[in-house]
C-alpha cells in the first residue's frame, strides 16, 4: 500500500529511488540491510525497526530501488540484475548487518527471497540479526537464532 500510494507517485519519472530523492543534498550510505516480507503491514515494519535498537541508515528495497517502473531501462528486474544476487551482494558486502524483520502477519523464514538474503549474508560473513514489534530479539529469541544458523 505504501509503495503504491506514496513511493511510486513521489518518484514517477525521476529515475531514482525514494530514499535517494529524499536525501539528494546529502545521500546516506546504508549500514543495515533490512530483509522483510512485502506482505507485512508498513506500520509493523516501522515498529520492528524502531524496537530493534538499530540506528541505520537502513537499506530497504522499497525505498532504495526505483519502484515506479515507468522507464524501460529501470525495471525492477533490470535493477536487480540477471546474475544470482545481482547488486544485492554489493549492498550486503557494504552493510554492517542484515536485520530480518518478523511480524505477526508474515515470516521472513517462509520467503524464498528473504532466505536468499540471509544465506548470502551468512556466506559473506555479515552478521544477521532478528527484530520484531514485540522485542529486540524477535519472536522467541533462541528460535530465531537457530533458524538463522540453519539457513
N, CA, C and O atoms as a GROMACS GRO file, in nm:
protein
  604
    1UNK      N    1   0.081  -0.119   0.000
    1UNK     CA    2   0.000   0.000   0.000
    1UNK      C    3   0.087   0.126   0.000
    1UNK      O    4   0.058   0.219  -0.075
    2UNK      N    5   0.191   0.131   0.082
    2UNK     CA    6   0.278   0.248   0.089
    2UNK      C    7   0.353   0.267  -0.042
    2UNK      O    8   0.369   0.380  -0.088
    3UNK      N    9   0.398   0.158  -0.102
    3UNK     CA   10   0.469   0.170  -0.230
    3UNK      C   11   0.376   0.228  -0.336
    3UNK      O   12   0.414   0.319  -0.409
    4UNK      N   13   0.254   0.176  -0.345
    4UNK     CA   14   0.158   0.223  -0.445
    4UNK      C   15   0.108   0.364  -0.416
    4UNK      O   16   0.094   0.445  -0.508
    5UNK      N   17   0.083   0.395  -0.289
    5UNK     CA   18   0.021   0.523  -0.254
    5UNK      C   19   0.121   0.638  -0.242
    5UNK      O   20   0.086   0.753  -0.268
    6UNK      N   21   0.244   0.609  -0.203
    6UNK     CA   22   0.340   0.716  -0.177
    6UNK      C   23   0.466   0.706  -0.263
    6UNK      O   24   0.501   0.801  -0.333
    7UNK      N   25   0.533   0.592  -0.257
    7UNK     CA   26   0.664   0.581  -0.321
    7UNK      C   27   0.658   0.593  -0.473
    7UNK      O   28   0.733   0.670  -0.531
    8UNK      N   29   0.570   0.517  -0.536
    8UNK     CA   30   0.560   0.526  -0.683
    8UNK      C   31   0.519   0.665  -0.731
    8UNK      O   32   0.584   0.719  -0.820
    9UNK      N   33   0.413   0.726  -0.675
    9UNK     CA   34   0.377   0.860  -0.721
    9UNK      C   35   0.486   0.965  -0.696
    9UNK      O   36   0.509   1.052  -0.781
   10UNK      N   37   0.553   0.957  -0.582
   10UNK     CA   38   0.656   1.057  -0.549
   10UNK      C   39   0.782   1.043  -0.633
   10UNK      O   40   0.859   1.138  -0.647
   11UNK      N   41   0.806   0.924  -0.690
   11UNK     CA   42   0.929   0.903  -0.767
   11UNK      C   43   0.904   0.890  -0.917
   11UNK      O   44   1.000   0.884  -0.994
   12UNK      N   45   0.779   0.887  -0.960
   12UNK     CA   46   0.746   0.867  -1.102
   12UNK      C   47   0.821   0.966  -1.190
   12UNK      O   48   0.819   1.088  -1.168
   13UNK      N   49   0.889   0.911  -1.289
   13UNK     CA   50   0.962   0.992  -1.385
   13UNK      C   51   1.098   1.040  -1.337
   13UNK      O   52   1.173   1.099  -1.414
   14UNK      N   53   1.132   1.015  -1.212
   14UNK     CA   54   1.258   1.065  -1.156
   14UNK      C   55   1.376   0.974  -1.185
   14UNK      O   56   1.490   1.021  -1.194
   15UNK      N   57   1.350   0.845  -1.200
   15UNK     CA   58   1.459   0.751  -1.227
   15UNK      C   59   1.548   0.723  -1.108
   15UNK      O   60   1.660   0.675  -1.124
   16UNK      N   61   1.500   0.753  -0.989
   16UNK     CA   62   1.578   0.727  -0.867
   16UNK      C   63   1.483   0.680  -0.757
   16UNK      O   64   1.365   0.713  -0.757
   17UNK      N   65   1.538   0.603  -0.666
   17UNK     CA   66   1.459   0.552  -0.554
   17UNK      C   67   1.417   0.663  -0.458
   17UNK      O   68   1.476   0.772  -0.457
   18UNK      N   69   1.317   0.635  -0.379
   18UNK     CA   70   1.260   0.729  -0.284
   18UNK      C   71   1.365   0.779  -0.185
   18UNK      O   72   1.372   0.899  -0.159
   19UNK      N   73   1.446   0.689  -0.130
   19UNK     CA   74   1.546   0.728  -0.030
   19UNK      C   75   1.645   0.828  -0.088
   19UNK      O   76   1.679   0.928  -0.024
   20UNK      N   77   1.693   0.802  -0.209
   20UNK     CA   78   1.787   0.894  -0.271
   20UNK      C   79   1.722   1.029  -0.299
   20UNK      O   80   1.782   1.134  -0.274
   21UNK      N   81   1.600   1.029  -0.350
   21UNK     CA   82   1.532   1.155  -0.379
   21UNK      C   83   1.511   1.239  -0.253
   21UNK      O   84   1.523   1.361  -0.256
   22UNK      N   85   1.481   1.173  -0.143
   22UNK     CA   86   1.458   1.245  -0.017
   22UNK      C   87   1.589   1.293   0.046
   22UNK      O   88   1.587   1.378   0.135
   23UNK      N   89   1.701   1.239   0.002
   23UNK     CA   90   1.831   1.275   0.060
   23UNK      C   91   1.928   1.324  -0.047
   23UNK      O   92   2.050   1.307  -0.033
   24UNK      N   93   1.877   1.385  -0.152
   24UNK     CA   94   1.962   1.428  -0.264
   24UNK      C   95   2.076   1.520  -0.220
   24UNK      O   96   2.188   1.508  -0.270
   25UNK      N   97   2.048   1.611  -0.130
   25UNK     CA   98   2.151   1.707  -0.088
   25UNK      C   99   2.266   1.637  -0.016
   25UNK      O  100   2.381   1.680  -0.024
   26UNK      N  101   2.234   1.531   0.055
   26UNK     CA  102   2.336   1.457   0.129
   26UNK      C  103   2.296   1.309   0.134
   26UNK      O  104   2.241   1.263   0.234
   27UNK      N  105   2.324   1.234   0.026
   27UNK     CA  106   2.285   1.092   0.023
   27UNK      C  107   2.346   1.015   0.140
   27UNK      O  108   2.459   1.041   0.183
   28UNK      N  109   2.270   0.920   0.190
   28UNK     CA  110   2.313   0.837   0.302
   28UNK      C  111   2.363   0.702   0.251
   28UNK      O  112   2.308   0.647   0.155
   29UNK      N  113   2.465   0.649   0.315
   29UNK     CA  114   2.512   0.514   0.283
   29UNK      C  115   2.456   0.421   0.391
   29UNK      O  116   2.487   0.436   0.509
   30UNK      N  117   2.376   0.327   0.348
   30UNK     CA  118   2.314   0.234   0.443
   30UNK      C  119   2.419   0.149   0.513
   30UNK      O  120   2.518   0.107   0.453
   31UNK      N  121   2.395   0.124   0.641
   31UNK     CA  122   2.482   0.036   0.718
   31UNK      C  123   2.411  -0.094   0.756
   31UNK      O  124   2.476  -0.193   0.790
   32UNK      N  125   2.277  -0.092   0.749
   32UNK     CA  126   2.198  -0.210   0.785
   32UNK      C  127   2.101  -0.239   0.672
   32UNK      O  128   2.018  -0.155   0.637
   33UNK      N  129   2.111  -0.359   0.614
   33UNK     CA  130   2.016  -0.400   0.513
   33UNK      C  131   1.898  -0.468   0.582
   33UNK      O  132   1.917  -0.553   0.669
   34UNK      N  133   1.778  -0.430   0.543
   34UNK     CA  134   1.657  -0.485   0.605
   34UNK      C  135   1.598  -0.592   0.514
   34UNK      O  136   1.568  -0.566   0.398
   35UNK      N  137   1.580  -0.711   0.570
   35UNK     CA  138   1.514  -0.820   0.499
   35UNK      C  139   1.376  -0.835   0.561
   35UNK      O  140   1.362  -0.857   0.681
   36UNK      N  141   1.273  -0.824   0.477
   36UNK     CA  142   1.136  -0.830   0.528
   36UNK      C  143   1.045  -0.885   0.420
   36UNK      O  144   1.078  -0.884   0.302
   37UNK      N  145   0.929  -0.932   0.462
   37UNK     CA  146   0.829  -0.982   0.367
   37UNK      C  147   0.742  -0.866   0.323
   37UNK      O  148   0.697  -0.787   0.406
   38UNK      N  149   0.720  -0.855   0.194
   38UNK     CA  150   0.645  -0.744   0.139
   38UNK      C  151   0.499  -0.743   0.182
   38UNK      O  152   0.435  -0.638   0.176
   39UNK      N  153   0.445  -0.855   0.225
   39UNK     CA  154   0.304  -0.855   0.264
   39UNK      C  155   0.281  -0.809   0.407
   39UNK      O  156   0.167  -0.803   0.452
   40UNK      N  157   0.388  -0.777   0.479
   40UNK     CA  158   0.372  -0.725   0.615
   40UNK      C  159   0.318  -0.582   0.609
   40UNK      O  160   0.340  -0.511   0.512
   41UNK      N  161   0.248  -0.543   0.712
   41UNK     CA  162   0.197  -0.406   0.719
   41UNK      C  163   0.314  -0.311   0.739
   41UNK      O  164   0.407  -0.340   0.814
   42UNK      N  165   0.308  -0.196   0.673
   42UNK     CA  166   0.415  -0.098   0.682
   42UNK      C  167   0.437  -0.054   0.828
   42UNK      O  168   0.551  -0.038   0.872
   43UNK      N  169   0.328  -0.035   0.902
   43UNK     CA  170   0.339   0.004   1.042
   43UNK      C  171   0.414  -0.100   1.125
   43UNK      O  172   0.490  -0.064   1.215
   44UNK      N  173   0.394  -0.228   1.093
   44UNK     CA  174   0.466  -0.335   1.164
   44UNK      C  175   0.615  -0.332   1.131
   44UNK      O  176   0.698  -0.354   1.219
   45UNK      N  177   0.648  -0.303   1.005
   45UNK     CA  178   0.788  -0.292   0.965
   45UNK      C  179   0.855  -0.177   1.041
   45UNK      O  180   0.963  -0.195   1.097
   46UNK      N  181   0.792  -0.061   1.043
   46UNK     CA  182   0.848   0.055   1.111
   46UNK      C  183   0.859   0.029   1.262
   46UNK      O  184   0.959   0.065   1.324
   47UNK      N  185   0.758  -0.034   1.320
   47UNK     CA  186   0.761  -0.066   1.463
   47UNK      C  187   0.876  -0.160   1.496
   47UNK      O  188   0.945  -0.143   1.596
   48UNK      N  189   0.896  -0.260   1.411
   48UNK     CA  190   1.004  -0.356   1.434
   48UNK      C  191   1.140  -0.287   1.421
   48UNK      O  192   1.230  -0.313   1.501
   49UNK      N  193   1.155  -0.200   1.322
   49UNK     CA  194   1.281  -0.128   1.308
   49UNK      C  195   1.307  -0.041   1.431
   49UNK      O  196   1.419  -0.035   1.481
   50UNK      N  197   1.204   0.025   1.478
   50UNK     CA  198   1.217   0.110   1.596
   50UNK      C  199   1.252   0.028   1.720
   50UNK      O  200   1.338   0.068   1.798
   51UNK      N  201   1.185  -0.086   1.738
   51UNK     CA  202   1.209  -0.172   1.854
   51UNK      C  203   1.345  -0.241   1.850
   51UNK      O  204   1.394  -0.288   1.953
   52UNK      N  205   1.405  -0.249   1.732
   52UNK     CA  206   1.531  -0.323   1.716
   52UNK      C  207   1.649  -0.256   1.785
   52UNK      O  208   1.746  -0.322   1.821
   53UNK      N  209   1.641  -0.126   1.802
   53UNK     CA  210   1.754  -0.054   1.860
   53UNK      C  211   1.861  -0.020   1.757
   53UNK      O  212   1.959   0.048   1.789
   54UNK      N  213   1.844  -0.066   1.633
   54UNK     CA  214   1.938  -0.034   1.525
   54UNK      C  215   1.922   0.113   1.489
   54UNK      O  216   1.813   0.168   1.500
   55UNK      N  217   2.031   0.175   1.446
   55UNK     CA  218   2.023   0.317   1.415
   55UNK      C  219   2.030   0.348   1.266
   55UNK      O  220   2.000   0.460   1.225
   56UNK      N  221   2.069   0.251   1.183
   56UNK     CA  222   2.075   0.273   1.040
   56UNK      C  223   2.191   0.364   1.002
   56UNK      O  224   2.284   0.380   1.080
   57UNK      N  225   2.186   0.422   0.885
   57UNK     CA  226   2.079   0.422   0.788
   57UNK      C  227   2.048   0.281   0.737
   57UNK      O  228   2.136   0.195   0.727
   58UNK      N  229   1.920   0.261   0.705
   58UNK     CA  230   1.871   0.131   0.661
   58UNK      C  231   1.861   0.126   0.509
   58UNK      O  232   1.828   0.226   0.445
   59UNK      N  233   1.890   0.009   0.452
   59UNK     CA  234   1.865  -0.018   0.311
   59UNK      C  235   1.739  -0.103   0.307
   59UNK      O  236   1.741  -0.219   0.348
   60UNK      N  237   1.631  -0.045   0.257
   60UNK     CA  238   1.503  -0.114   0.242
   60UNK      C  239   1.470  -0.110   0.093
   60UNK      O  240   1.462  -0.003   0.034
   61UNK      N  241   1.450  -0.225   0.034
   61UNK     CA  242   1.432  -0.232  -0.111
   61UNK      C  243   1.321  -0.140  -0.162
   61UNK      O  244   1.336  -0.079  -0.268
   62UNK      N  245   1.212  -0.127  -0.088
   62UNK     CA  246   1.100  -0.044  -0.132
   62UNK      C  247   1.141   0.102  -0.149
   62UNK      O  248   1.087   0.172  -0.234
   63UNK      N  249   1.234   0.149  -0.068
   63UNK     CA  250   1.277   0.288  -0.078
   63UNK      C  251   1.409   0.303  -0.153
   63UNK      O  252   1.437   0.411  -0.206
   64UNK      N  253   1.488   0.200  -0.159
   64UNK     CA  254   1.619   0.208  -0.225
   64UNK      C  255   1.609   0.191  -0.376
   64UNK      O  256   1.677   0.260  -0.451
   65UNK      N  257   1.525   0.099  -0.420
   65UNK     CA  258   1.511   0.073  -0.563
   65UNK      C  259   1.404   0.163  -0.624
   65UNK      O  260   1.311   0.206  -0.555
   66UNK      N  261   1.418   0.191  -0.750
   66UNK     CA  262   1.320   0.272  -0.823
   66UNK      C  263   1.198   0.185  -0.851
   66UNK      O  264   1.206   0.090  -0.930
   67UNK      N  265   1.087   0.215  -0.787
   67UNK     CA  266   0.969   0.131  -0.791
   67UNK      C  267   0.868   0.165  -0.901
   67UNK      O  268   0.786   0.081  -0.936
   68UNK      N  269   0.875   0.286  -0.955
   68UNK     CA  270   0.770   0.330  -1.048
   68UNK      C  271   0.762   0.247  -1.176
   68UNK      O  272   0.655   0.235  -1.236
   69UNK      N  273   0.874   0.190  -1.219
   69UNK     CA  274   0.880   0.107  -1.340
   69UNK      C  275   0.815   0.176  -1.461
   69UNK      O  276   0.748   0.111  -1.541
   70UNK      N  277   0.836   0.306  -1.473
   70UNK     CA  278   0.784   0.379  -1.587
   70UNK      C  279   0.893   0.409  -1.690
   70UNK      O  280   0.870   0.480  -1.788
   71UNK      N  281   1.012   0.354  -1.666
   71UNK     CA  282   1.124   0.369  -1.758
   71UNK      C  283   1.175   0.230  -1.792
   71UNK      O  284   1.217   0.157  -1.702
   72UNK      N  285   1.172   0.190  -1.919
   72UNK     CA  286   1.211   0.053  -1.957
   72UNK      C  287   1.351   0.013  -1.908
   72UNK      O  288   1.375  -0.103  -1.876
   73UNK      N  289   1.442   0.108  -1.902
   73UNK     CA  290   1.578   0.076  -1.858
   73UNK      C  291   1.590   0.063  -1.706
   73UNK      O  292   1.695   0.023  -1.655
   74UNK      N  293   1.484   0.097  -1.632
   74UNK     CA  294   1.488   0.090  -1.486
   74UNK      C  295   1.380   0.002  -1.425
   74UNK      O  296   1.328   0.032  -1.318
   75UNK      N  297   1.346  -0.107  -1.494
   75UNK     CA  298   1.251  -0.200  -1.434
   75UNK      C  299   1.316  -0.263  -1.312
   75UNK      O  300   1.439  -0.264  -1.300
   76UNK      N  301   1.237  -0.316  -1.221
   76UNK     CA  302   1.292  -0.382  -1.103
   76UNK      C  303   1.382  -0.498  -1.144
   76UNK      O  304   1.487  -0.521  -1.084
   77UNK      N  305   1.339  -0.572  -1.247
   77UNK     CA  306   1.418  -0.685  -1.296
   77UNK      C  307   1.558  -0.639  -1.340
   77UNK      O  308   1.658  -0.703  -1.307
   78UNK      N  309   1.564  -0.529  -1.412
   78UNK     CA  310   1.694  -0.479  -1.460
   78UNK      C  311   1.777  -0.425  -1.344
   78UNK      O  312   1.899  -0.439  -1.343
   79UNK      N  313   1.711  -0.362  -1.246
   79UNK     CA  314   1.785  -0.311  -1.131
   79UNK      C  315   1.845  -0.424  -1.048
   79UNK      O  316   1.955  -0.411  -0.993
   80UNK      N  317   1.772  -0.534  -1.039
   80UNK     CA  318   1.821  -0.647  -0.959
   80UNK      C  319   1.925  -0.729  -1.033
   80UNK      O  320   2.004  -0.799  -0.970
   81UNK      N  321   1.927  -0.721  -1.165
   81UNK     CA  322   2.028  -0.793  -1.243
   81UNK      C  323   1.987  -0.935  -1.274
   81UNK      O  324   1.899  -0.992  -1.209
   82UNK      N  325   2.053  -0.992  -1.374
   82UNK     CA  326   2.020  -1.128  -1.415
   82UNK      C  327   2.105  -1.233  -1.344
   82UNK      O  328   2.066  -1.349  -1.338
   83UNK      N  329   2.218  -1.193  -1.291
   83UNK     CA  330   2.304  -1.289  -1.221
   83UNK      C  331   2.250  -1.313  -1.080
   83UNK      O  332   2.179  -1.229  -1.025
   84UNK      N  333   2.284  -1.426  -1.023
   84UNK     CA  334   2.238  -1.459  -0.889
   84UNK      C  335   2.285  -1.353  -0.790
   84UNK      O  336   2.404  -1.327  -0.776
   85UNK      N  337   2.190  -1.293  -0.725
   85UNK     CA  338   2.222  -1.193  -0.625
   85UNK      C  339   2.229  -1.052  -0.679
   85UNK      O  340   2.196  -0.957  -0.609
   86UNK      N  341   2.272  -1.037  -0.805
   86UNK     CA  342   2.281  -0.905  -0.866
   86UNK      C  343   2.345  -0.804  -0.773
   86UNK      O  344   2.441  -0.836  -0.703
   87UNK      N  345   2.294  -0.681  -0.772
   87UNK     CA  346   2.350  -0.577  -0.686
   87UNK      C  347   2.329  -0.603  -0.538
   87UNK      O  348   2.392  -0.539  -0.453
   88UNK      N  349   2.241  -0.698  -0.505
   88UNK     CA  350   2.218  -0.731  -0.365
   88UNK      C  351   2.348  -0.770  -0.296
   88UNK      O  352   2.369  -0.732  -0.181
   89UNK      N  353   2.433  -0.844  -0.363
   89UNK     CA  354   2.559  -0.886  -0.300
   89UNK      C  355   2.648  -0.765  -0.270
   89UNK      O  356   2.721  -0.766  -0.171
   90UNK      N  357   2.642  -0.662  -0.354
   90UNK     CA  358   2.719  -0.540  -0.328
   90UNK      C  359   2.662  -0.467  -0.206
   90UNK      O  360   2.737  -0.420  -0.121
   91UNK      N  361   2.531  -0.457  -0.199
   91UNK     CA  362   2.466  -0.392  -0.084
   91UNK      C  363   2.504  -0.468   0.043
   91UNK      O  364   2.540  -0.407   0.144
   92UNK      N  365   2.494  -0.601   0.039
   92UNK     CA  366   2.527  -0.682   0.156
   92UNK      C  367   2.674  -0.666   0.195
   92UNK      O  368   2.705  -0.651   0.313
   93UNK      N  369   2.763  -0.668   0.098
   93UNK     CA  370   2.906  -0.659   0.126
   93UNK      C  371   2.942  -0.528   0.194
   93UNK      O  372   3.042  -0.521   0.267
   94UNK      N  373   2.863  -0.424   0.172
   94UNK     CA  374   2.892  -0.294   0.231
   94UNK      C  375   2.809  -0.267   0.356
   94UNK      O  376   2.814  -0.157   0.411
   95UNK      N  377   2.732  -0.365   0.400
   95UNK     CA  378   2.648  -0.349   0.519
   95UNK      C  379   2.718  -0.407   0.641
   95UNK      O  380   2.794  -0.504   0.632
   96UNK      N  381   2.692  -0.346   0.755
   96UNK     CA  382   2.745  -0.399   0.880
   96UNK      C  383   2.663  -0.517   0.929
   96UNK      O  384   2.714  -0.605   0.999
   97UNK      N  385   2.535  -0.520   0.889
   97UNK     CA  386   2.446  -0.627   0.935
   97UNK      C  387   2.324  -0.635   0.846
   97UNK      O  388   2.292  -0.542   0.772
   98UNK      N  389   2.256  -0.748   0.855
   98UNK     CA  390   2.125  -0.768   0.794
   98UNK      C  391   2.027  -0.782   0.909
   98UNK      O  392   2.050  -0.859   1.002
   99UNK      N  393   1.919  -0.707   0.901
   99UNK     CA  394   1.816  -0.714   1.004
   99UNK      C  395   1.693  -0.780   0.943
   99UNK      O  396   1.629  -0.724   0.855
  100UNK      N  397   1.659  -0.899   0.991
  100UNK     CA  398   1.542  -0.974   0.945
  100UNK      C  399   1.423  -0.931   1.030
  100UNK      O  400   1.424  -0.946   1.152
  101UNK      N  401   1.322  -0.879   0.965
  101UNK     CA  402   1.206  -0.828   1.037
  101UNK      C  403   1.095  -0.932   1.035
  101UNK      O  404   1.048  -0.975   0.929
  102UNK      N  405   1.053  -0.971   1.154
  102UNK     CA  406   0.942  -1.065   1.170
  102UNK      C  407   0.820  -0.987   1.216
  102UNK      O  408   0.830  -0.899   1.301
  103UNK      N  409   0.707  -1.020   1.161
  103UNK     CA  410   0.581  -0.961   1.208
  103UNK      C  411   0.482  -1.074   1.231
  103UNK      O  412   0.504  -1.188   1.190
  104UNK      N  413   0.373  -1.042   1.298
  104UNK     CA  414   0.272  -1.145   1.325
  104UNK      C  415   0.202  -1.188   1.197
  104UNK      O  416   0.147  -1.298   1.191
  105UNK      N  417   0.202  -1.102   1.094
  105UNK     CA  418   0.132  -1.133   0.970
  105UNK      C  419   0.219  -1.206   0.868
  105UNK      O  420   0.166  -1.270   0.778
  106UNK      N  421   0.351  -1.197   0.882
  106UNK     CA  422   0.438  -1.261   0.784
  106UNK      C  423   0.568  -1.305   0.850
  106UNK      O  424   0.608  -1.252   0.953
  107UNK      N  425   0.632  -1.401   0.787
  107UNK     CA  426   0.752  -1.461   0.844
  107UNK      C  427   0.859  -1.467   0.735
  107UNK      O  428   0.841  -1.534   0.634
  108UNK      N  429   0.969  -1.397   0.756
  108UNK     CA  430   1.075  -1.396   0.655
  108UNK      C  431   1.131  -1.535   0.628
  108UNK      O  432   1.184  -1.560   0.520
  109UNK      N  433   1.119  -1.624   0.724
  109UNK     CA  434   1.173  -1.759   0.708
  109UNK      C  435   1.091  -1.845   0.613
  109UNK      O  436   1.130  -1.958   0.582
  110UNK      N  437   0.976  -1.794   0.567
  110UNK     CA  438   0.895  -1.866   0.469
  110UNK      C  439   0.905  -1.801   0.331
  110UNK      O  440   0.837  -1.845   0.238
  111UNK      N  441   0.986  -1.700   0.316
  111UNK     CA  442   1.000  -1.626   0.190
  111UNK      C  443   1.132  -1.662   0.125
  111UNK      O  444   1.238  -1.642   0.184
  112UNK      N  445   1.128  -1.713   0.004
  112UNK     CA  446   1.248  -1.756  -0.066
  112UNK      C  447   1.349  -1.642  -0.081
  112UNK      O  448   1.468  -1.661  -0.057
  113UNK      N  449   1.302  -1.523  -0.120
  113UNK     CA  450   1.394  -1.411  -0.139
  113UNK      C  451   1.461  -1.373  -0.007
  113UNK      O  452   1.581  -1.346  -0.004
  114UNK      N  453   1.384  -1.371   0.103
  114UNK     CA  454   1.442  -1.340   0.234
  114UNK      C  455   1.544  -1.445   0.275
  114UNK      O  456   1.649  -1.412   0.329
  115UNK      N  457   1.513  -1.571   0.251
  115UNK     CA  458   1.609  -1.678   0.282
  115UNK      C  459   1.736  -1.661   0.199
  115UNK      O  460   1.846  -1.685   0.248
  116UNK      N  461   1.721  -1.619   0.073
  116UNK     CA  462   1.837  -1.593  -0.011
  116UNK      C  463   1.921  -1.479   0.047
  116UNK      O  464   2.044  -1.488   0.048
  117UNK      N  465   1.856  -1.373   0.094
  117UNK     CA  466   1.928  -1.262   0.155
  117UNK      C  467   2.004  -1.308   0.280
  117UNK      O  468   2.120  -1.272   0.299
  118UNK      N  469   1.938  -1.386   0.364
  118UNK     CA  470   2.000  -1.437   0.486
  118UNK      C  471   2.117  -1.529   0.451
  118UNK      O  472   2.225  -1.517   0.510
  119UNK      N  473   2.096  -1.620   0.357
  119UNK     CA  474   2.202  -1.712   0.315
  119UNK      C  475   2.321  -1.636   0.259
  119UNK      O  476   2.436  -1.665   0.295
  120UNK      N  477   2.295  -1.539   0.171
  120UNK     CA  478   2.404  -1.462   0.111
  120UNK      C  479   2.480  -1.385   0.217
  120UNK      O  480   2.603  -1.379   0.213
  121UNK      N  481   2.409  -1.325   0.311
  121UNK     CA  482   2.476  -1.253   0.420
  121UNK      C  483   2.567  -1.347   0.499
  121UNK      O  484   2.680  -1.312   0.531
  122UNK      N  485   2.517  -1.465   0.530
  122UNK     CA  486   2.598  -1.563   0.604
  122UNK      C  487   2.721  -1.603   0.524
  122UNK      O  488   2.830  -1.615   0.581
  123UNK      N  489   2.706  -1.623   0.394
  123UNK     CA  490   2.819  -1.659   0.309
  123UNK      C  491   2.924  -1.547   0.304
  123UNK      O  492   3.043  -1.575   0.293
  124UNK      N  493   2.879  -1.423   0.313
  124UNK     CA  494   2.971  -1.309   0.310
  124UNK      C  495   3.026  -1.274   0.448
  124UNK      O  496   3.108  -1.183   0.462
  125UNK      N  497   2.979  -1.345   0.551
  125UNK     CA  498   3.026  -1.318   0.686
  125UNK      C  499   2.961  -1.195   0.749
  125UNK      O  500   3.016  -1.137   0.842
  126UNK      N  501   2.846  -1.156   0.698
  126UNK     CA  502   2.774  -1.040   0.750
  126UNK      C  503   2.683  -1.087   0.864
  126UNK      O  504   2.612  -1.187   0.850
  127UNK      N  505   2.684  -1.015   0.974
  127UNK     CA  506   2.602  -1.052   1.089
  127UNK      C  507   2.453  -1.040   1.053
  127UNK      O  508   2.410  -0.942   0.993
  128UNK      N  509   2.376  -1.142   1.092
  128UNK     CA  510   2.232  -1.143   1.069
  128UNK      C  511   2.163  -1.130   1.204
  128UNK      O  512   2.189  -1.208   1.296
  129UNK      N  513   2.076  -1.031   1.214
  129UNK     CA  514   2.003  -1.006   1.338
  129UNK      C  515   1.854  -1.017   1.310
  129UNK      O  516   1.811  -1.007   1.195
  130UNK      N  517   1.775  -1.039   1.415
  130UNK     CA  518   1.631  -1.054   1.400
  130UNK      C  519   1.562  -0.948   1.485
  130UNK      O  520   1.602  -0.921   1.598
  131UNK      N  521   1.456  -0.890   1.430
  131UNK     CA  522   1.378  -0.792   1.504
  131UNK      C  523   1.230  -0.813   1.476
  131UNK      O  524   1.192  -0.863   1.371
  132UNK      N  525   1.150  -0.775   1.573
  132UNK     CA  526   1.005  -0.778   1.555
  132UNK      C  527   0.946  -0.665   1.637
  132UNK      O  528   1.016  -0.598   1.713
  133UNK      N  529   0.818  -0.644   1.621
  133UNK     CA  530   0.750  -0.541   1.702
  133UNK      C  531   0.756  -0.576   1.849
  133UNK      O  532   0.762  -0.488   1.934
  134UNK      N  533   0.756  -0.705   1.879
  134UNK     CA  534   0.745  -0.749   2.016
  134UNK      C  535   0.871  -0.722   2.098
  134UNK      O  536   0.863  -0.685   2.215
  135UNK      N  537   0.989  -0.742   2.037
  135UNK     CA  538   1.111  -0.726   2.114
  135UNK      C  539   1.230  -0.711   2.022
  135UNK      O  540   1.220  -0.737   1.902
  136UNK      N  541   1.339  -0.671   2.077
  136UNK     CA  542   1.462  -0.654   2.001
  136UNK      C  543   1.510  -0.787   1.942
  136UNK      O  544   1.572  -0.788   1.836
  137UNK      N  545   1.482  -0.896   2.009
  137UNK     CA  546   1.536  -1.025   1.967
  137UNK      C  547   1.439  -1.107   1.884
  137UNK      O  548   1.469  -1.222   1.852
  138UNK      N  549   1.325  -1.054   1.848
  138UNK     CA  550   1.234  -1.128   1.761
  138UNK      C  551   1.133  -1.209   1.839
  138UNK      O  552   1.115  -1.190   1.959
  139UNK      N  553   1.069  -1.299   1.770
  139UNK     CA  554   0.962  -1.379   1.828
  139UNK      C  555   1.018  -1.508   1.886
  139UNK      O  556   0.999  -1.615   1.828
  140UNK      N  557   1.083  -1.500   1.996
  140UNK     CA  558   1.131  -1.622   2.057
  140UNK      C  559   1.281  -1.628   2.070
  140UNK      O  560   1.332  -1.730   2.118
  141UNK      N  561   1.355  -1.527   2.031
  141UNK     CA  562   1.498  -1.517   2.053
  141UNK      C  563   1.577  -1.638   2.009
  141UNK      O  564   1.632  -1.638   1.899
  142UNK      N  565   1.585  -1.740   2.092
  142UNK     CA  566   1.666  -1.859   2.062
  142UNK      C  567   1.616  -1.931   1.937
  142UNK      O  568   1.696  -1.984   1.860
  143UNK      N  569   1.486  -1.933   1.917
  143UNK     CA  570   1.431  -1.998   1.797
  143UNK      C  571   1.475  -1.922   1.673
  143UNK      O  572   1.515  -1.983   1.574
  144UNK      N  573   1.467  -1.789   1.679
  144UNK     CA  574   1.510  -1.708   1.565
  144UNK      C  575   1.657  -1.731   1.534
  144UNK      O  576   1.694  -1.747   1.418
  145UNK      N  577   1.739  -1.733   1.637
  145UNK     CA  578   1.882  -1.752   1.617
  145UNK      C  579   1.911  -1.892   1.557
  145UNK      O  580   1.998  -1.906   1.471
  146UNK      N  581   1.838  -1.992   1.603
  146UNK     CA  582   1.853  -2.126   1.548
  146UNK      C  583   1.815  -2.130   1.401
  146UNK      O  584   1.886  -2.189   1.320
  147UNK      N  585   1.703  -2.066   1.365
  147UNK     CA  586   1.660  -2.063   1.226
  147UNK      C  587   1.766  -1.996   1.138
  147UNK      O  588   1.792  -2.042   1.027
  148UNK      N  589   1.825  -1.889   1.186
  148UNK     CA  590   1.928  -1.821   1.108
  148UNK      C  591   2.048  -1.912   1.088
  148UNK      O  592   2.104  -1.917   0.979
  149UNK      N  593   2.087  -1.985   1.191
  149UNK     CA  594   2.201  -2.076   1.179
  149UNK      C  595   2.173  -2.189   1.081
  149UNK      O  596   2.264  -2.239   1.015
  150UNK      N  597   2.047  -2.230   1.070
  150UNK     CA  598   2.009  -2.339   0.979
  150UNK      C  599   2.006  -2.293   0.835
  150UNK      O  600   2.019  -2.375   0.744
  151UNK      N  601   1.989  -2.164   0.811
  151UNK     CA  602   1.976  -2.112   0.673
  151UNK      C  603   2.105  -2.116   0.598
  151UNK      O  604   2.110  -2.076   0.481
   0.00000   0.00000   0.00000
